[in-house]
Amino acid sequence: MSPLRTRLRAFADRADTGLGLRFVTFHRGRLVAAIGGIAMAVLVMFVELGLMVAILRSEAGLAALVDGDLVIMNATRDTLHEWTRIPSVRVAQAAAIAGVRDAAPVFESGMLLRNPPDISVHRIIAFGIRPQDPPLKLAEPELVRSALARPNAVLFDSLSRDIYGPITPGRRLLLDGRPFQVAGAVRIGPDVIMDGAVVISEGAWLAADPGAQPVMGVLRLQKGADLESVRARLRQALPQDVSVMTPDEIFWREVRFTFRSAPIGIIFGVGAAAGAFIGGVICYQIMFNEVTDLRKELSTLKAMGFGNGFFRRLILEQAYLLAGAGFLIGLLGAWAAYSFLGSATGLAMTLDWRTVFFVALPAMLMAHLGALFALRHLSGFEPAELY
């Protein structure tokens, strides 16, 4: 081997891990366009996945607010948005079961809210609870107790959409024509169906409707009581018209119900898949152009004796660099998009590590597959083309 070829081969061996960076940054305009295209595909995947997760979480949000060990509900109730009620006596019966420390009813219904002096009326979801020991995690328990102890007091959901107008503590509202005064704020959050929520005391609820029946009963167990044993006793003692579930079981049942009953998985899944496909096509086109433009250089390296493993590492290095840069920019765009969409829709758009992982995986996969398809064109390069 000639001294020149020896020096070239030594240089290529030393630059094995950095040669891809030099190649990918050679055409600056193409680099910017490539990273932008990949970033857009990553952003589409982030937004589609984020919206799907936010909708599923919001639909099951009430289950996450339950402050108890077990919940009894009507056995025919398939979703939290069905207000199929249970007889109040079922809550009292559950409280008498061995191992149950206390049982609290939760009332729920739609009400018409008017925020004077505005004459418009908007529908809002109302909850009725016992203020002494709140069965829902709405705010600090002491705040809930002291606020709802006042006559005709109401707690307003600070996460409600802005259709209700400005509502602050001390303001007077009309709920189904009855006057209430805002005594504080809680955090519940809207979902696809409801725009906001208010909370009143069980006493105020029954004063308006003495025969009202709760939608669920929240049970807290005695210290040291075995949950499954108590659940078995409840099922044996209570009639078949109620079901006994944990808050976590209700949450995931609601997620499955929403996923099955609405085409959420198809809509957002197809959107995310389209983003990944577009990203893969972009990666392939970029790497194909790189391989074509560097035909002579790659043929030279092939003539020097570099094998397929070297070229595979070289092309994959370029693909991963582009995908990594595009992913980081797409991640920054997703952070801004999540903030905007969360503010505009009221849904809990959370950019957590799980979402980042589930987007990073297909982003790297699309880069890998795009590079492998581009490598197929390299096999046709021959050193004889240099002469």
C-alpha positions in Angstrom: 0.0 0.0 0.0 1.4 3.4 -1.0 2.3 6.0 1.8 -0.6 8.3 0.6 -3.2 5.5 0.9 -1.7 4.6 4.3 -2.2 8.1 5.6 -5.7 8.4 4.1 -6.7 5.1 5.7 -5.3 6.2 9.1 -7.2 9.4 8.9 -10.5 7.6 8.1 -9.9 5.2 10.9 -9.3 8.1 13.4 -12.4 10.0 12.1 -14.6 7.0 12.0 -16.9 8.5 14.7 -16.6 12.1 13.5 -16.7 11.7 9.7 -20.5 11.5 9.8 -20.7 14.9 11.5 -18.4 16.4 8.8 -20.5 15.0 6.0 -23.9 16.0 7.4 -22.7 19.6 8.1 -21.1 20.0 4.6 -24.3 21.4 3.0 -25.6 23.9 5.6 -28.8 24.8 3.7 -29.7 21.1 3.4 -28.8 20.6 7.1 -31.3 23.2 8.2 -34.0 21.9 6.0 -33.5 18.4 7.1 -33.5 19.2 10.8 -36.6 21.3 10.3 -38.4 18.6 8.6 -37.6 16.0 11.3 -38.5 18.5 14.0 -41.9 19.0 12.4 -42.5 15.3 12.3 -41.5 15.0 16.0 -43.7 17.9 16.9 -46.7 16.2 15.2 -46.1 13.0 17.2 -45.8 14.9 20.5 -49.0 16.9 19.9 -51.0 13.8 18.8 -49.8 11.7 21.7 -50.2 14.6 24.2 -53.8 15.3 23.2 -54.8 11.6 23.4 -53.3 11.2 26.9 -54.8 14.5 28.0 -58.3 13.5 26.9 -58.0 10.1 28.5 -56.8 11.6 31.8 -59.4 14.3 31.9 -62.2 11.8 31.3 -61.0 9.7 34.2 -60.1 12.8 36.3 -62.8 12.2 38.9 -61.4 8.8 39.9 -58.0 10.5 40.5 -59.7 12.9 42.9 -61.2 10.2 45.1 -59.8 10.3 48.6 -60.6 6.8 49.9 -59.7 3.2 49.6 -62.9 1.8 48.0 -65.8 3.2 46.0 -69.4 1.9 45.7 -71.3 2.8 42.6 -74.4 1.6 40.7 -73.6 -1.7 39.1 -75.0 -0.5 35.8 -72.8 2.6 35.7 -70.2 2.1 32.8 -68.6 5.5 32.9 -68.1 8.4 35.3 -70.2 10.6 33.0 -73.3 8.5 33.7 -74.9 9.8 36.9 -76.7 6.5 37.6 -77.4 6.8 41.3 -77.4 4.5 44.3 -79.8 4.6 47.3 -78.4 6.6 50.2 -79.0 3.6 52.4 -76.2 1.7 50.6 -73.6 4.2 51.9 -74.9 3.7 55.5 -74.9 -0.1 55.0 -71.3 0.0 53.7 -70.2 2.1 56.7 -71.5 -0.7 59.0 -69.3 -3.4 57.5 -66.3 -4.6 59.6 -63.1 -2.9 58.5 -64.8 0.3 57.1 -63.9 3.4 59.1 -66.3 5.7 57.4 -68.4 6.1 54.2 -69.2 9.4 52.6 -71.7 10.1 49.7 -70.8 12.1 46.7 -73.6 13.9 44.8 -73.2 15.0 41.2 -75.5 16.8 38.7 -75.6 19.5 36.1 -76.6 22.9 37.1 -77.2 26.2 35.4 -74.8 28.9 36.5 -75.3 32.7 36.1 -72.7 35.1 37.0 -74.4 38.5 37.6 -74.6 41.0 36.1 -74.1 38.8 33.0 -77.5 37.6 32.0 -76.2 34.5 30.1 -76.5 31.1 31.7 -74.0 28.3 31.3 -74.2 24.7 32.3 -71.7 23.5 34.9 -71.1 20.3 36.9 -71.9 20.5 40.6 -70.7 18.2 43.3 -72.2 17.9 46.8 -69.9 16.5 49.6 -69.7 16.4 53.3 -67.4 19.2 54.3 -66.3 17.6 57.7 -64.2 15.0 56.0 -64.1 15.7 52.2 -64.2 12.4 50.1 -62.6 14.2 47.2 -59.1 15.7 47.0 -60.1 19.2 45.9 -57.9 21.5 48.0 -56.6 21.5 51.6 -59.2 19.7 53.7 -59.2 22.5 56.3 -60.0 25.1 53.5 -62.9 22.9 52.2 -64.3 22.4 55.8 -64.1 26.1 56.8 -65.5 27.3 53.4 -68.4 25.0 53.1 -69.4 25.5 56.7 -70.8 28.9 55.7 -74.5 29.0 54.6 -75.0 28.9 50.8 -71.2 28.7 50.2 -69.8 27.4 47.0 -66.3 26.4 45.9 -65.5 27.2 42.3 -63.1 25.2 40.1 -60.2 27.5 39.3 -59.4 25.3 36.3 -62.8 25.9 34.6 -62.9 27.3 31.1 -63.3 31.1 30.9 -66.9 31.0 29.6 -68.2 31.6 33.1 -66.6 35.0 33.4 -64.5 36.3 36.3 -65.3 34.4 39.4 -63.3 35.2 42.6 -63.9 34.6 46.3 -66.8 36.8 47.6 -68.6 36.9 44.3 -72.3 36.0 44.3 -73.5 33.4 41.8 -76.9 31.8 40.9 -77.0 28.0 40.6 -80.3 26.8 39.2 -81.7 30.2 40.3 -80.5 29.9 44.0 -78.0 32.4 45.3 -74.6 31.2 46.4 -71.4 33.1 47.5 -68.0 31.9 46.3 -66.0 30.9 49.4 -62.8 29.7 47.8 -61.3 27.8 44.9 -60.6 24.1 44.2 -58.8 22.3 41.4 -60.8 19.8 39.4 -60.3 20.6 35.7 -62.6 20.4 32.7 -62.8 17.5 30.3 -64.3 17.0 26.8 -67.9 17.1 28.2 -67.8 19.5 31.1 -66.4 23.1 31.1 -66.1 23.6 34.8 -67.3 22.6 38.2 -68.5 23.9 41.5 -68.7 22.2 44.9 -71.3 22.7 47.6 -72.0 21.1 50.9 -74.2 18.0 51.3 -76.5 20.1 53.5 -77.0 22.7 50.8 -77.6 19.9 48.2 -80.3 18.2 50.3 -81.9 21.5 51.2 -82.6 22.0 47.5 -83.5 18.3 46.9 -84.3 16.4 50.1 -84.8 13.1 48.2 -81.4 13.3 46.3 -79.5 10.1 45.9 -75.6 10.0 45.6 -73.8 8.9 42.5 -71.1 7.1 44.6 -70.0 6.4 48.2 -66.3 6.8 49.1 -65.1 4.3 51.8 -62.1 4.7 54.0 -60.9 1.5 55.8 -59.7 1.1 59.3 -56.0 1.0 59.9 -54.6 -2.4 59.2 -57.8 -3.7 57.5 -57.2 -5.9 54.5 -58.7 -4.3 51.4 -59.6 -7.5 49.6 -61.2 -9.0 52.7 -63.3 -5.8 53.3 -64.3 -5.8 49.6 -65.4 -9.4 49.9 -67.6 -8.6 52.9 -69.1 -5.6 51.1 -70.0 -7.7 48.1 -71.6 -10.3 50.3 -73.5 -7.9 52.5 -74.7 -5.4 49.8 -77.3 -6.1 47.2 -76.2 -6.8 43.6 -77.2 -3.2 42.5 -73.8 -1.8 43.5 -70.3 -2.5 42.5 -67.2 -2.2 44.7 -64.0 -0.9 43.1 -60.8 0.9 44.1 -60.2 4.4 42.7 -57.4 3.0 40.5 -59.6 0.4 39.0 -62.2 3.1 38.2 -59.6 5.3 36.6 -58.3 2.6 34.2 -61.9 1.3 33.5 -62.7 4.9 32.5 -59.6 5.1 30.3 -60.5 1.8 28.5 -64.1 2.9 28.1 -63.1 6.2 26.5 -60.6 4.6 24.3 -63.1 2.0 23.1 -66.2 4.0 22.8 -64.7 7.0 21.0 -62.4 6.8 18.1 -59.6 8.5 20.1 -57.1 5.8 19.6 -57.6 5.7 15.8 -57.6 9.4 15.3 -54.6 10.3 17.3 -52.8 7.0 16.6 -53.1 7.6 12.9 -51.8 11.1 13.4 -48.8 10.0 15.3 -48.1 7.2 12.8 -48.3 9.7 10.0 -45.8 11.9 11.8 -43.4 9.0 12.2 -43.9 8.0 8.5 -43.2 11.5 7.3 -40.1 11.6 9.5 -38.9 8.3 8.1 -39.4 9.5 4.5 -37.5 12.7 5.3 -34.6 10.8 6.8 -34.5 8.4 3.8 -34.5 11.3 1.3 -31.8 13.2 3.2 -29.5 10.1 3.5 -30.2 9.2 -0.2 -29.1 12.6 -1.3 -26.0 12.4 1.0 -25.0 9.1 -0.5 -25.6 10.3 -4.0 -23.7 13.6 -3.6 -20.8 11.8 -1.9 -20.6 9.0 -4.6 -17.0 9.7 -5.5 -15.8 10.1 -1.9 -17.5 6.9 -0.8 -16.3 5.0 -3.8 -12.7 6.2 -2.9 -13.1 4.8 0.6 -14.5 1.6 -0.8 -11.4 1.3 -3.1 -9.2 1.8 0.0 -10.7 -1.4 1.5 -13.3 -0.1 3.9 -16.0 -2.6 4.3 -19.8 -2.5 4.7 -19.6 -2.2 8.5 -17.7 1.2 8.1 -20.3 2.6 5.7 -23.2 1.4 7.8 -21.7 3.2 10.9 -21.0 6.3 8.8 -24.6 6.6 7.4 -26.2 5.7 10.7 -24.1 8.3 12.5 -25.4 10.9 10.1 -29.0 9.8 10.5 -28.8 9.8 14.3 -27.2 13.2 14.4 -30.0 14.6 12.2 -32.7 12.8 14.2 -31.2 13.9 17.5 -31.0 17.6 16.5 -34.6 17.4 15.0 -35.9 15.7 18.2 -34.5 18.4 20.5 -36.0 21.2 18.4 -39.3 19.3 18.2 -39.2 18.8 22.0 -38.8 22.6 22.5 -41.7 23.1 20.1 -43.8 20.5 21.9 -43.2 22.3 25.2 -44.6 25.5 23.7 -47.4 23.7 22.0 -48.4 21.9 25.2 -48.5 25.2 27.1 -50.7 26.8 24.4 -53.1 23.9 24.0 -53.4 23.4 27.8 -54.3 27.1 28.2 -56.7 27.1 25.2 -58.5 23.8 26.0 -58.2 23.5 29.7 -56.9 19.9 29.3 -54.0 18.8 31.4 -51.3 18.7 28.7 -48.3 17.2 30.6 -44.9 16.7 28.9 -43.5 14.0 31.2 -40.7 11.5 30.6 -43.1 8.8 29.4 -44.3 11.0 26.6 -40.7 12.0 25.7 -39.7 8.3 25.6 -42.6 7.2 23.5 -41.8 9.9 20.9 -38.0 9.4 21.1 -38.3 5.7 20.3 -40.1 6.1 16.9 -37.9 9.1 16.1 -34.7 7.1 16.4 -36.4 4.1 14.7 -37.5 6.2 11.7 -33.9 7.6 11.4 -32.5 4.1 11.6 -34.8 2.7 8.9 -34.3 5.7 6.6 -30.5 5.2 6.8 -30.8 1.5 6.1 -32.9 2.1 3.0 -30.4 4.7 1.8 -27.5 2.2 2.4 -29.0 -0.1 -0.3 -27.9 2.4 -3.0 -24.3 2.3 -1.7 -23.9 -1.3 -2.8 -24.0 -0.2 -6.4 -21.0 2.1 -6.1 -17.9 0.7 -7.7 -14.3 2.1 -7.5 -14.1 1.8 -11.3 -16.5 4.8 -11.5 -13.6 7.0 -10.4 -11.7 6.5 -13.7 
